[in-house]
Amino acid sequence: MHIEDLRSICLSFPGVTEDIKWENHLTFLVAGKMFCLTGLDTSFSAALKVPTEDFDELIALPGITQAAHFARRQWIAVDEENRISRDEWIRLLKQSYDLVLAKLSQKVQREIRGR
């Protein structure tokens, strides 16, 4: 998994935009709400939201920690692109996207889903 792959996966979800925040972080958003971020000028790492029930199990794995400044909201940080498989990256990114999407109003969710 490279940053280009991460970007391609995130942008494949409906309604996703990208933005640079804090000068050097590429962020992926749905309706203006962030679901993934990665640094642009450091070695690869990515932060994403996970379900509360999975948080403790995930941060117990090597190379996965509480994401700085986001941990209380159940965000993890993965420190290496190859720490988890591509399929697991896709699953976790989609799950993060879905968690953030679910917090949006029903109207916005319908608009994003095109229904």
PyRosetta script that sets phi, psi and omega in degrees:
from pyrosetta import init, pose_from_sequence

init()
pose = pose_from_sequence("MHIEDLRSICLSFPGVTEDIKWENHLTFLVAGKMFCLTGLDTSFSAALKVPTEDFDELIALPGITQAAHFARRQWIAVDEENRISRDEWIRLLKQSYDLVLAKLSQKVQREIRGR")
pose.set_psi(1, 120.4)
pose.set_omega(1, 175.7)
pose.set_phi(2, -112.4)
pose.set_psi(2, 166.5)
pose.set_omega(2, -178.4)
pose.set_phi(3, -58.4)
pose.set_psi(3, -33.9)
pose.set_omega(3, 178.1)
pose.set_phi(4, -65.2)
pose.set_psi(4, -38.5)
pose.set_omega(4, 177.6)
pose.set_phi(5, -67.0)
pose.set_psi(5, -44.8)
pose.set_omega(5, 178.7)
pose.set_phi(6, -57.8)
pose.set_psi(6, -46.2)
pose.set_omega(6, 179.8)
pose.set_phi(7, -61.3)
pose.set_psi(7, -45.5)
pose.set_omega(7, -179.9)
pose.set_phi(8, -61.4)
pose.set_psi(8, -43.1)
pose.set_omega(8, 179.4)
pose.set_phi(9, -64.1)
pose.set_psi(9, -50.1)
pose.set_omega(9, -177.8)
pose.set_phi(10, -60.0)
pose.set_psi(10, -43.7)
pose.set_omega(10, -177.7)
pose.set_phi(11, -72.7)
pose.set_psi(11, -10.3)
pose.set_omega(11, 177.5)
pose.set_phi(12, -78.6)
pose.set_psi(12, -14.3)
pose.set_omega(12, 179.6)
pose.set_phi(13, -81.0)
pose.set_psi(13, 144.2)
pose.set_omega(13, -177.9)
pose.set_phi(14, -59.5)
pose.set_psi(14, 135.6)
pose.set_omega(14, 172.9)
pose.set_phi(15, 75.8)
pose.set_psi(15, 11.8)
pose.set_omega(15, -176.8)
pose.set_phi(16, -84.1)
pose.set_psi(16, 137.8)
pose.set_omega(16, 172.1)
pose.set_phi(17, -123.6)
pose.set_psi(17, 166.7)
pose.set_omega(17, 177.1)
pose.set_phi(18, -127.5)
pose.set_psi(18, 155.2)
pose.set_omega(18, -177.8)
pose.set_phi(19, -155.4)
pose.set_psi(19, 155.6)
pose.set_omega(19, 172.8)
pose.set_phi(20, -99.0)
pose.set_psi(20, 125.5)
pose.set_omega(20, 178.6)
pose.set_phi(21, -124.6)
pose.set_psi(21, 156.0)
pose.set_omega(21, 177.1)
pose.set_phi(22, 51.6)
pose.set_psi(22, 36.8)
pose.set_omega(22, 174.4)
pose.set_phi(23, 72.3)
pose.set_psi(23, -32.2)
pose.set_omega(23, -173.7)
pose.set_phi(24, -145.8)
pose.set_psi(24, 27.5)
pose.set_omega(24, 178.3)
pose.set_phi(25, -120.0)
pose.set_psi(25, 121.8)
pose.set_omega(25, 174.7)
pose.set_phi(26, -82.6)
pose.set_psi(26, 122.4)
pose.set_omega(26, -178.2)
pose.set_phi(27, -117.6)
pose.set_psi(27, 148.4)
pose.set_omega(27, 176.8)
pose.set_phi(28, -117.9)
pose.set_psi(28, 130.8)
pose.set_omega(28, -171.3)
pose.set_phi(29, -130.9)
pose.set_psi(29, 152.0)
pose.set_omega(29, 169.4)
pose.set_phi(30, -124.8)
pose.set_psi(30, 122.7)
pose.set_omega(30, -176.3)
pose.set_phi(31, 51.8)
pose.set_psi(31, 39.4)
pose.set_omega(31, 177.4)
pose.set_phi(32, 79.9)
pose.set_psi(32, 1.3)
pose.set_omega(32, -179.7)
pose.set_phi(33, -105.9)
pose.set_psi(33, 127.2)
pose.set_omega(33, -176.0)
pose.set_phi(34, -72.5)
pose.set_psi(34, 136.6)
pose.set_omega(34, 173.1)
pose.set_phi(35, -125.0)
pose.set_psi(35, -10.5)
pose.set_omega(35, 176.8)
pose.set_phi(36, -157.0)
pose.set_psi(36, 144.4)
pose.set_omega(36, 171.9)
pose.set_phi(37, -145.1)
pose.set_psi(37, 152.1)
pose.set_omega(37, 178.8)
pose.set_phi(38, -146.0)
pose.set_psi(38, 149.3)
pose.set_omega(38, 178.8)
pose.set_phi(39, -79.4)
pose.set_psi(39, 148.1)
pose.set_omega(39, -179.9)
pose.set_phi(40, -98.8)
pose.set_psi(40, -22.7)
pose.set_omega(40, -174.0)
pose.set_phi(41, -119.5)
pose.set_psi(41, 23.0)
pose.set_omega(41, 177.2)
pose.set_phi(42, -132.3)
pose.set_psi(42, 178.0)
pose.set_omega(42, 173.6)
pose.set_phi(43, -62.7)
pose.set_psi(43, 157.4)
pose.set_omega(43, -173.4)
pose.set_phi(44, -57.2)
pose.set_psi(44, 134.4)
pose.set_omega(44, 166.4)
pose.set_phi(45, -158.6)
pose.set_psi(45, 151.6)
pose.set_omega(45, 179.2)
pose.set_phi(46, -142.1)
pose.set_psi(46, 145.9)
pose.set_omega(46, 177.6)
pose.set_phi(47, -119.5)
pose.set_psi(47, 140.4)
pose.set_omega(47, 179.0)
pose.set_phi(48, -153.1)
pose.set_psi(48, 159.3)
pose.set_omega(48, -177.6)
pose.set_phi(49, -83.3)
pose.set_psi(49, 143.0)
pose.set_omega(49, 177.5)
pose.set_phi(50, -132.7)
pose.set_psi(50, 158.6)
pose.set_omega(50, 176.7)
pose.set_phi(51, -63.1)
pose.set_psi(51, 146.7)
pose.set_omega(51, -180.0)
pose.set_phi(52, -52.4)
pose.set_psi(52, -41.9)
pose.set_omega(52, -176.0)
pose.set_phi(53, -69.8)
pose.set_psi(53, -16.7)
pose.set_omega(53, 179.8)
pose.set_phi(54, -100.2)
pose.set_psi(54, -14.2)
pose.set_omega(54, -171.4)
pose.set_phi(55, -56.0)
pose.set_psi(55, -55.8)
pose.set_omega(55, -176.2)
pose.set_phi(56, -61.8)
pose.set_psi(56, -39.7)
pose.set_omega(56, 179.6)
pose.set_phi(57, -64.6)
pose.set_psi(57, -42.3)
pose.set_omega(57, -178.7)
pose.set_phi(58, -68.6)
pose.set_psi(58, -42.9)
pose.set_omega(58, -178.2)
pose.set_phi(59, -73.4)
pose.set_psi(59, -8.3)
pose.set_omega(59, 174.3)
pose.set_phi(60, -81.2)
pose.set_psi(60, -13.5)
pose.set_omega(60, -179.8)
pose.set_phi(61, -79.5)
pose.set_psi(61, 147.5)
pose.set_omega(61, 178.3)
pose.set_phi(62, -59.7)
pose.set_psi(62, 135.2)
pose.set_omega(62, 175.9)
pose.set_phi(63, 81.5)
pose.set_psi(63, 2.0)
pose.set_omega(63, 177.0)
pose.set_phi(64, -121.0)
pose.set_psi(64, 126.3)
pose.set_omega(64, -177.0)
pose.set_phi(65, -132.7)
pose.set_psi(65, 173.4)
pose.set_omega(65, 170.5)
pose.set_phi(66, -65.6)
pose.set_psi(66, 134.4)
pose.set_omega(66, 178.0)
pose.set_phi(67, -74.0)
pose.set_psi(67, 128.7)
pose.set_omega(67, 179.3)
pose.set_phi(68, -56.8)
pose.set_psi(68, 136.2)
pose.set_omega(68, 177.4)
pose.set_phi(69, 71.6)
pose.set_psi(69, -5.5)
pose.set_omega(69, -179.1)
pose.set_phi(70, -124.2)
pose.set_psi(70, -4.9)
pose.set_omega(70, -170.2)
pose.set_phi(71, -57.8)
pose.set_psi(71, -37.9)
pose.set_omega(71, -177.1)
pose.set_phi(72, -68.5)
pose.set_psi(72, -13.8)
pose.set_omega(72, 177.1)
pose.set_phi(73, -102.5)
pose.set_psi(73, 18.4)
pose.set_omega(73, 177.1)
pose.set_phi(74, 65.4)
pose.set_psi(74, 51.2)
pose.set_omega(74, 174.4)
pose.set_phi(75, -108.7)
pose.set_psi(75, 140.6)
pose.set_omega(75, 175.9)
pose.set_phi(76, -112.7)
pose.set_psi(76, 159.6)
pose.set_omega(76, 172.5)
pose.set_phi(77, -122.1)
pose.set_psi(77, 130.1)
pose.set_omega(77, 176.5)
pose.set_phi(78, -106.2)
pose.set_psi(78, 122.4)
pose.set_omega(78, -169.1)
pose.set_phi(79, -87.9)
pose.set_psi(79, -11.2)
pose.set_omega(79, 179.7)
pose.set_phi(80, -140.7)
pose.set_psi(80, 140.0)
pose.set_omega(80, -176.8)
pose.set_phi(81, -62.9)
pose.set_psi(81, -29.3)
pose.set_omega(81, -178.6)
pose.set_phi(82, -99.5)
pose.set_psi(82, 13.5)
pose.set_omega(82, 180.0)
pose.set_phi(83, -64.6)
pose.set_psi(83, -33.9)
pose.set_omega(83, 177.8)
pose.set_phi(84, -129.2)
pose.set_psi(84, 159.7)
pose.set_omega(84, -176.7)
pose.set_phi(85, -70.0)
pose.set_psi(85, 162.7)
pose.set_omega(85, 177.4)
pose.set_phi(86, -58.9)
pose.set_psi(86, -43.3)
pose.set_omega(86, 179.1)
pose.set_phi(87, -61.2)
pose.set_psi(87, -38.6)
pose.set_omega(87, 178.4)
pose.set_phi(88, -69.7)
pose.set_psi(88, -37.8)
pose.set_omega(88, 174.2)
pose.set_phi(89, -57.8)
pose.set_psi(89, -49.1)
pose.set_omega(89, -179.5)
pose.set_phi(90, -59.0)
pose.set_psi(90, -45.6)
pose.set_omega(90, -179.2)
pose.set_phi(91, -61.8)
pose.set_psi(91, -47.2)
pose.set_omega(91, -178.1)
pose.set_phi(92, -67.1)
pose.set_psi(92, -39.9)
pose.set_omega(92, 178.4)
pose.set_phi(93, -65.2)
pose.set_psi(93, -43.3)
pose.set_omega(93, 178.3)
pose.set_phi(94, -64.9)
pose.set_psi(94, -40.4)
pose.set_omega(94, 178.2)
pose.set_phi(95, -62.6)
pose.set_psi(95, -43.4)
pose.set_omega(95, 178.2)
pose.set_phi(96, -62.2)
pose.set_psi(96, -46.3)
pose.set_omega(96, 177.0)
pose.set_phi(97, -57.0)
pose.set_psi(97, -48.6)
pose.set_omega(97, -178.8)
pose.set_phi(98, -62.3)
pose.set_psi(98, -39.4)
pose.set_omega(98, 178.9)
pose.set_phi(99, -62.4)
pose.set_psi(99, -42.5)
pose.set_omega(99, -179.8)
pose.set_phi(100, -72.0)
pose.set_psi(100, -42.9)
pose.set_omega(100, 178.2)
pose.set_phi(101, -58.2)
pose.set_psi(101, -40.4)
pose.set_omega(101, -178.2)
pose.set_phi(102, -63.5)
pose.set_psi(102, -22.9)
pose.set_omega(102, 179.7)
pose.set_phi(103, -83.3)
pose.set_psi(103, -9.9)
pose.set_omega(103, -179.9)
pose.set_phi(104, -80.7)
pose.set_psi(104, 161.9)
pose.set_omega(104, 179.2)
pose.set_phi(105, -62.8)
pose.set_psi(105, 155.5)
pose.set_omega(105, 178.7)
pose.set_phi(106, -58.3)
pose.set_psi(106, -38.7)
pose.set_omega(106, 179.7)
pose.set_phi(107, -61.1)
pose.set_psi(107, -48.0)
pose.set_omega(107, 180.0)
pose.set_phi(108, -64.8)
pose.set_psi(108, -41.1)
pose.set_omega(108, 178.4)
pose.set_phi(109, -59.8)
pose.set_psi(109, -43.3)
pose.set_omega(109, 178.9)
pose.set_phi(110, -62.9)
pose.set_psi(110, -41.9)
pose.set_omega(110, 179.4)
pose.set_phi(111, -61.7)
pose.set_psi(111, -43.2)
pose.set_omega(111, -179.1)
pose.set_phi(112, -67.7)
pose.set_psi(112, -41.2)
pose.set_omega(112, -179.1)
pose.set_phi(113, -78.6)
pose.set_psi(113, -8.4)
pose.set_omega(113, 178.3)
pose.set_phi(114, 74.9)
pose.set_psi(114, 26.6)
pose.set_omega(114, 179.4)
pose.set_phi(115, -122.7)
pose.dump_pdb("model.pdb")
